[in-house]
């Protein structure tokens, strides 16, 4: 019922009926490699009036040889999208191209954009409930399309309907990044309008002839060793000594469209997990919805800026979560992770099945299994060494996704010359034949 209401709210039946099959070539603009004289930019804050007269990147430069400039529009609907694109955006801007981020004000998305200093405009806000998204969806589309027309991009990047439909209406080529197989509804209404669809090679669902895969995961765009190095000073910010052990409990809001009918760790189980883990380690709770009551709990709320969460995760002894992205992030950082939600099972997403096969995470369905896995990790004095070895083995067969995104952007959305990707079903590694380190540790 929610999916049908969403379709009619944004007029998708009409869009699908007149499916846009254009191949608009990006416009090439000859401009100075560096603007003359000092310029100003609204960077790291809302660009309410962003348009053709506000195109600089805020740095004073001198005029040099002419080169082709492009305009790139990135949609960041969640905090994870900011991380996915932030390094590619920096790279493109350093090359002299113009970039604008269209953001949805959802949890800490805007806070991260501010922290990273990226040029953005907010096209709408959304709470952590599905009803909030449904009610505000038409207004989101109106403002996103208006801002996109004003910016007039050559290429759009995004992860679903907002980017795809904005590209269709403005006749702009769109590159979709997709990493969640259960989002059937979003795939149906977005993929017909994409020039290119990129997914990890663990993705198990075919999305058409324009579907290409790369070796790795979405999180390789910002946690690949080429892009990220943990900051050990995060322990000081958490009020911990060097020898203090701690775990993070991450709780999902389950407010997205693809979360309909799904649930994670509930109230009574949360408290039981906290009480058991607190006997061995300090427990920090990161709650996406902000509804967790910790007043009578031995746990502490995670109160650092969300941009520091990866540093805290890298130094943690354990992650217990009912969310998705943060579990993958823990795996790429070499932090043991236990994941439990109703997605877990034979039909689970390919990335989590692969990470479990590599011995980096555990996918379980009950609080008893959560505590069994967590207790085993915390009791193992060699856990850190084992997980780091597994992490290195896994990352050795992945690519720096940021470089892939930049290459695709510079090619106007084409992947023909990008050696790191292959068409879905082509000759690319989907999973390692052996589970590295699981039986050999």
C-alpha positions as CSV (number, residue, x, y, z in Angstrom):
1,X,0.0,0.0,0.0
2,X,2.8,2.4,0.8
3,X,4.6,1.6,-2.4
4,X,1.5,2.2,-4.5
5,X,0.9,5.5,-2.7
6,X,4.5,6.6,-3.4
7,X,4.1,5.8,-7.0
8,X,1.1,7.9,-7.5
9,X,2.4,10.7,-5.2
10,X,5.3,11.4,-7.5
11,X,3.7,10.5,-10.8
12,X,5.9,7.6,-11.6
13,X,3.3,5.7,-13.7
14,X,3.4,8.6,-16.2
15,X,7.2,8.6,-16.2
16,X,7.3,4.9,-16.8
17,X,4.7,5.1,-19.6
18,X,6.9,7.6,-21.5
19,X,10.2,5.9,-20.6
20,X,13.0,8.3,-21.4
21,X,15.6,6.5,-23.6
22,X,17.7,9.6,-24.5
23,X,21.5,9.7,-24.5
24,X,22.2,13.3,-24.1
25,X,25.9,14.1,-24.5
26,X,27.3,16.2,-21.7
27,X,27.9,19.8,-22.7
28,X,31.5,20.7,-22.8
29,X,32.4,24.1,-21.4
30,X,35.7,25.7,-22.2
31,X,36.8,27.7,-19.2
32,X,40.0,28.8,-17.5
33,X,41.5,26.1,-15.4
34,X,41.6,28.5,-12.6
35,X,39.2,31.5,-12.2
36,X,40.7,34.9,-12.2
37,X,40.9,36.8,-8.9
38,X,39.5,36.0,-5.5
39,X,36.1,34.4,-5.4
40,X,33.6,33.4,-2.8
41,X,31.6,30.2,-2.2
42,X,28.8,29.0,0.0
43,X,30.5,25.9,1.1
44,X,29.5,23.8,4.1
45,X,26.2,25.6,4.5
46,X,22.9,25.7,2.7
47,X,23.0,27.2,-0.9
48,X,19.4,28.4,-0.9
49,X,19.9,30.5,-4.0
50,X,22.5,28.4,-5.8
51,X,22.5,29.0,-9.5
52,X,24.5,29.9,-12.6
53,X,26.1,32.9,-10.9
54,X,27.6,31.0,-8.0
55,X,30.0,28.4,-9.6
56,X,33.4,28.9,-8.0
57,X,35.0,26.7,-5.4
58,X,36.2,29.4,-3.0
59,X,39.9,29.5,-3.9
60,X,41.7,32.5,-5.4
61,X,43.5,31.4,-8.6
62,X,45.2,32.7,-11.7
63,X,44.2,32.3,-15.3
64,X,45.9,29.4,-17.1
65,X,45.3,27.2,-20.1
66,X,41.7,26.4,-21.1
67,X,40.2,23.0,-20.4
68,X,36.8,21.3,-20.4
69,X,34.8,21.9,-17.3
70,X,31.8,19.8,-16.2
71,X,29.0,20.3,-13.7
72,X,28.2,17.3,-11.5
73,X,25.2,17.0,-9.2
74,X,25.3,14.5,-6.4
75,X,22.2,13.3,-4.3
76,X,22.9,12.5,-0.7
77,X,19.7,11.2,0.9
78,X,21.4,9.6,4.0
79,X,24.6,10.1,5.9
80,X,26.1,7.0,4.1
81,X,25.7,8.8,0.8
82,X,27.8,11.7,2.0
83,X,30.7,9.3,2.8
84,X,30.2,7.5,-0.5
85,X,30.8,10.6,-2.6
86,X,32.8,13.0,-0.5
87,X,36.3,12.1,-1.8
88,X,35.1,11.9,-5.4
89,X,33.6,15.4,-5.0
90,X,36.9,16.7,-3.6
91,X,38.8,15.2,-6.5
92,X,36.5,16.7,-9.1
93,X,36.6,20.1,-7.5
94,X,40.4,20.1,-7.3
95,X,40.4,19.4,-11.0
96,X,38.4,22.6,-11.6
97,X,35.0,21.1,-12.2
98,X,31.8,22.4,-10.6
99,X,29.9,20.3,-8.1
100,X,26.7,20.7,-6.1
101,X,25.2,18.3,-3.6
102,X,21.5,18.0,-3.2
103,X,20.9,16.8,0.4
104,X,17.9,15.5,2.3
105,X,18.0,16.6,5.9
106,X,17.8,13.2,7.5
107,X,19.5,12.4,10.8
108,X,23.1,13.7,10.5
109,X,23.3,14.1,6.7
110,X,23.7,17.9,6.8
111,X,26.0,17.7,9.7
112,X,28.4,15.6,7.7
113,X,28.2,17.9,4.7
114,X,29.0,20.8,7.0
115,X,31.9,18.9,8.5
116,X,33.4,18.0,5.1
117,X,32.9,21.6,3.7
118,X,31.0,20.4,0.6
119,X,28.7,22.8,-1.4
120,X,25.1,21.7,-0.9
121,X,21.5,22.7,-1.1
122,X,18.7,21.0,1.0
123,X,15.8,19.7,-1.1
124,X,13.8,18.6,1.8
125,X,13.7,17.0,5.3
126,X,12.6,13.7,6.6
127,X,12.1,12.0,9.9
128,X,13.0,8.5,10.8
129,X,9.5,7.1,10.0
130,X,8.1,5.8,6.7
131,X,5.0,8.0,7.2
132,X,7.3,11.1,7.3
133,X,8.9,10.2,4.0
134,X,5.5,9.5,2.3
135,X,4.0,12.8,3.4
136,X,6.9,15.0,2.2
137,X,7.9,13.1,-1.0
138,X,6.0,15.4,-3.5
139,X,7.6,18.5,-2.1
140,X,11.1,16.8,-2.2
141,X,10.7,16.2,-5.9
142,X,9.5,19.7,-6.7
143,X,12.4,21.3,-4.9
144,X,15.1,18.8,-6.2
145,X,14.0,19.4,-9.8
146,X,13.9,23.1,-9.4
147,X,17.4,23.2,-7.8
148,X,18.8,20.8,-10.5
149,X,17.4,23.0,-13.3
150,X,19.0,26.0,-11.8
151,X,22.4,24.3,-11.5
152,X,22.1,22.8,-15.0
153,X,24.3,19.7,-14.5
154,X,26.1,17.6,-17.1
155,X,25.8,14.4,-15.0
156,X,23.9,13.3,-12.0
157,X,25.0,10.7,-9.4
158,X,22.6,9.2,-6.8
159,X,21.3,6.0,-5.3
160,X,17.6,5.8,-6.3
161,X,14.5,7.5,-7.4
162,X,15.4,11.1,-6.6
163,X,18.4,11.1,-8.8
164,X,16.9,9.0,-11.6
165,X,13.7,11.0,-11.9
166,X,15.5,14.4,-11.6
167,X,17.7,13.3,-14.4
168,X,14.7,12.2,-16.5
169,X,12.9,15.5,-16.1
170,X,16.0,17.6,-16.7
171,X,17.2,15.4,-19.5
172,X,20.5,14.8,-17.7
173,X,22.4,11.5,-17.8
174,X,22.4,9.7,-14.5
175,X,24.7,7.2,-12.8
176,X,23.0,5.1,-10.1
177,X,24.9,3.4,-7.4
178,X,22.9,0.5,-5.8
179,X,24.0,-1.9,-3.1
180,X,20.7,-3.2,-1.6
181,X,19.0,-6.2,-3.3
182,X,15.7,-6.0,-1.2
183,X,14.9,-2.5,-2.6
184,X,12.8,-3.9,-5.5
185,X,10.4,-1.0,-5.6
186,X,13.2,1.5,-5.8
187,X,14.9,-0.5,-8.5
188,X,11.7,-0.7,-10.6
189,X,11.1,3.1,-10.6
190,X,14.7,4.2,-10.9
191,X,16.8,1.9,-13.1
192,X,14.9,2.6,-16.4
193,X,16.2,6.1,-16.4
194,X,19.9,5.5,-15.7
195,X,22.7,5.7,-18.1
196,X,24.9,3.5,-15.9
197,X,24.1,1.3,-12.9
198,X,27.0,0.4,-10.6
199,X,26.8,-2.3,-7.9
200,X,29.4,-4.2,-5.9
201,X,30.3,-7.6,-7.3
202,X,28.6,-9.3,-4.3
203,X,25.3,-7.9,-5.7
204,X,23.1,-10.9,-6.6
205,X,20.3,-9.3,-8.7
206,X,20.5,-8.4,-12.3
207,X,19.4,-4.8,-13.1
208,X,19.5,-4.8,-16.9
209,X,22.0,-4.3,-19.7
210,X,23.5,-1.1,-18.2
211,X,24.3,-2.9,-14.9
212,X,28.1,-3.0,-14.1
213,X,29.9,-4.3,-11.1
214,X,33.2,-3.5,-9.4
215,X,35.3,-5.7,-7.0
216,X,34.5,-4.4,-3.5
217,X,31.8,-2.7,-1.5
218,X,30.2,0.8,-1.4
219,X,32.2,1.5,1.7
220,X,35.5,1.1,-0.2
221,X,34.9,4.7,-1.4
222,X,35.8,6.0,2.0
223,X,37.3,3.2,4.1
224,X,39.8,1.8,1.5
225,X,43.4,2.2,2.8
226,X,44.0,4.8,0.0
227,X,41.3,7.0,1.6
228,X,41.2,6.4,5.3
229,X,43.5,6.2,8.3
230,X,42.1,5.9,11.8
231,X,42.8,8.6,14.3
232,X,43.7,7.0,17.6
233,X,43.0,10.2,19.5
234,X,39.3,9.3,19.4
235,X,39.9,7.4,22.7
236,X,40.6,10.7,24.4
237,X,37.4,12.2,23.1
238,X,35.5,9.1,24.4
239,X,37.1,9.6,27.8
240,X,38.9,6.3,27.7
241,X,42.4,5.2,28.5
242,X,44.6,3.3,26.1
243,X,43.9,0.0,27.8
244,X,40.1,0.5,28.2
245,X,38.0,-1.9,26.1
246,X,34.7,-0.9,24.6
247,X,31.9,-2.0,22.3
248,X,29.4,-0.1,20.2
249,X,25.7,-1.0,20.0
250,X,24.3,0.5,16.8
251,X,20.5,0.7,16.5
252,X,18.7,1.4,13.2
253,X,15.5,3.5,12.8
254,X,14.1,1.2,10.1
255,X,12.4,4.2,8.5
256,X,13.4,3.6,4.8
257,X,11.0,2.3,2.1
258,X,12.9,-1.0,1.8
259,X,12.6,-1.4,5.6
260,X,8.9,-2.0,5.5
261,X,8.0,-5.0,7.6
262,X,11.5,-5.3,9.0
263,X,12.8,-5.0,12.5
264,X,15.9,-5.2,14.5
265,X,16.9,-5.4,18.2
266,X,13.9,-4.4,20.3
267,X,13.8,-2.7,23.7
268,X,14.0,-5.7,26.1
269,X,16.7,-7.4,24.1
270,X,18.7,-4.1,23.9
271,X,18.8,-3.9,27.6
272,X,19.8,-7.5,28.0
273,X,22.6,-7.1,25.5
274,X,23.9,-3.9,27.2
275,X,23.8,-5.5,30.7
276,X,25.7,-8.6,29.5
277,X,28.4,-6.7,27.5
278,X,28.9,-4.1,30.3
279,X,30.3,-6.8,32.5
280,X,33.4,-6.9,30.3
281,X,33.6,-3.6,28.3
282,X,32.2,-0.1,28.2
283,X,29.2,0.0,25.9
284,X,28.4,3.1,23.8
285,X,25.0,3.2,22.1
286,X,24.6,4.9,18.8
287,X,20.8,5.2,18.1
288,X,19.7,6.5,14.7
289,X,16.2,7.3,15.9
290,X,17.3,8.9,19.2
291,X,14.5,7.0,21.1
292,X,16.7,4.7,23.2
293,X,16.2,5.3,26.9
294,X,19.6,4.9,28.7
295,X,18.7,6.6,31.9
296,X,18.7,3.3,33.9
297,X,21.4,1.6,31.8
298,X,25.1,1.0,32.3
299,X,25.6,2.1,28.7
300,X,26.7,5.5,27.6
301,X,25.3,7.4,24.6
302,X,27.7,8.0,21.7
303,X,27.9,11.8,21.7
304,X,30.8,12.6,19.4
305,X,30.3,14.3,16.1
306,X,29.0,11.7,13.6
307,X,32.1,12.3,11.4
308,X,34.2,10.7,14.2
309,X,32.1,7.5,14.2
310,X,34.5,5.6,11.9
311,X,37.5,6.5,14.2
312,X,35.5,5.2,17.2
313,X,34.5,2.1,15.2
314,X,38.1,1.4,14.2
315,X,39.3,1.4,17.8
316,X,36.4,-0.6,19.2
317,X,36.7,-4.2,20.3
318,X,33.2,-5.1,19.0
319,X,30.2,-3.8,17.1
320,X,26.7,-5.2,17.8
321,X,24.2,-3.8,15.3
322,X,20.8,-4.2,13.7
323,X,21.7,-1.8,10.9
324,X,23.4,-2.5,7.6
325,X,26.1,0.0,6.6
326,X,27.9,0.2,9.9
327,X,28.4,-3.5,9.9
328,X,30.1,-3.4,6.5
329,X,32.2,-0.4,7.8
330,X,33.3,-2.5,10.8
331,X,34.4,-5.3,8.5
332,X,36.5,-3.0,6.3
333,X,38.1,-1.6,9.5
334,X,38.9,-5.0,10.9
335,X,36.5,-4.7,13.9
336,X,34.5,-7.8,14.8
337,X,30.8,-7.2,14.1
338,X,27.6,-9.1,15.0
339,X,24.6,-8.2,12.9
340,X,21.0,-9.1,13.8
341,X,17.8,-8.1,12.1
342,X,15.0,-9.7,10.0
343,X,17.0,-9.3,6.8
344,X,19.3,-12.1,8.0
345,X,18.6,-15.5,6.3
346,X,19.1,-17.4,3.1
347,X,17.8,-14.4,1.1
348,X,20.1,-11.9,2.8
349,X,22.1,-9.3,0.8
350,X,25.2,-10.6,-1.0
351,X,27.6,-8.3,0.7
352,X,26.7,-9.7,4.2
353,X,26.9,-13.3,3.1
354,X,30.3,-12.6,1.6
355,X,31.6,-10.8,4.7
356,X,30.4,-13.6,6.9
357,X,32.1,-16.2,4.6
358,X,35.3,-14.2,5.0
359,X,35.0,-14.4,8.8
360,X,34.6,-10.7,9.3
361,X,31.0,-10.5,10.6
362,X,28.4,-12.8,12.1
363,X,24.8,-12.7,10.9
364,X,22.4,-14.0,13.6
365,X,18.7,-13.9,14.4
366,X,18.4,-14.1,18.2
367,X,19.7,-12.3,21.2
368,X,21.1,-15.6,22.5
369,X,23.2,-15.9,19.3
370,X,24.3,-12.2,19.6
371,X,25.6,-12.8,23.1
372,X,27.3,-16.1,22.1
373,X,29.2,-14.5,19.3
374,X,30.0,-11.3,21.3
375,X,31.3,-13.3,24.3
376,X,33.5,-15.4,22.1
377,X,35.1,-12.4,20.4
378,X,35.7,-10.5,23.7
379,X,37.2,-13.6,25.3
380,X,39.7,-14.2,22.4
381,X,43.1,-12.4,23.1
382,X,44.0,-12.8,19.5
383,X,40.8,-11.3,18.0
384,X,42.4,-8.1,16.9
385,X,45.2,-9.8,15.0
386,X,42.9,-12.3,13.4
387,X,40.4,-9.7,12.2
388,X,43.1,-7.4,10.8
389,X,44.5,-10.3,8.8
390,X,41.1,-11.2,7.4
391,X,40.5,-7.5,6.6
392,X,43.7,-7.2,4.7
393,X,43.0,-10.3,2.7
394,X,39.6,-9.1,1.8
395,X,40.7,-5.5,0.9
396,X,43.5,-6.9,-1.3
397,X,40.9,-8.0,-3.9
398,X,38.9,-4.7,-3.9
399,X,39.4,-1.4,-5.7
400,X,39.5,2.2,-4.5
401,X,35.9,3.0,-5.4
402,X,36.5,6.8,-5.3
403,X,38.8,6.4,-8.3
404,X,36.2,4.5,-10.1
405,X,33.6,7.2,-9.4
406,X,36.0,9.9,-10.6
407,X,36.8,8.0,-13.8
408,X,33.1,7.5,-14.6
409,X,32.4,11.1,-13.9
410,X,35.2,12.3,-16.2
411,X,33.8,10.0,-18.9
412,X,30.4,11.5,-18.7
413,X,28.8,8.5,-17.1
414,X,30.3,5.9,-19.5
415,X,32.2,2.9,-18.1
416,X,33.6,1.6,-21.4
417,X,37.2,2.6,-20.6
418,X,37.0,1.9,-16.9
419,X,39.1,-1.3,-16.4
420,X,37.9,-1.8,-12.8
421,X,34.3,-2.6,-13.8
422,X,32.7,-5.3,-15.8
423,X,29.1,-5.9,-17.0
424,X,27.0,-7.9,-14.6
425,X,27.5,-11.6,-15.2
426,X,30.9,-10.9,-16.9
427,X,34.3,-12.1,-16.0
428,X,34.7,-10.5,-12.6
429,X,35.3,-12.0,-9.1
430,X,32.0,-12.2,-7.3
431,X,33.3,-14.1,-4.2
432,X,36.6,-15.7,-3.2
433,X,36.7,-19.4,-3.6
434,X,37.9,-19.9,0.0
435,X,36.9,-18.2,3.2
436,X,40.1,-16.5,4.1
437,X,41.3,-17.2,7.6
438,X,38.1,-18.7,9.0
439,X,39.4,-22.2,9.4
440,X,43.1,-21.4,9.5
441,X,43.2,-19.1,12.5
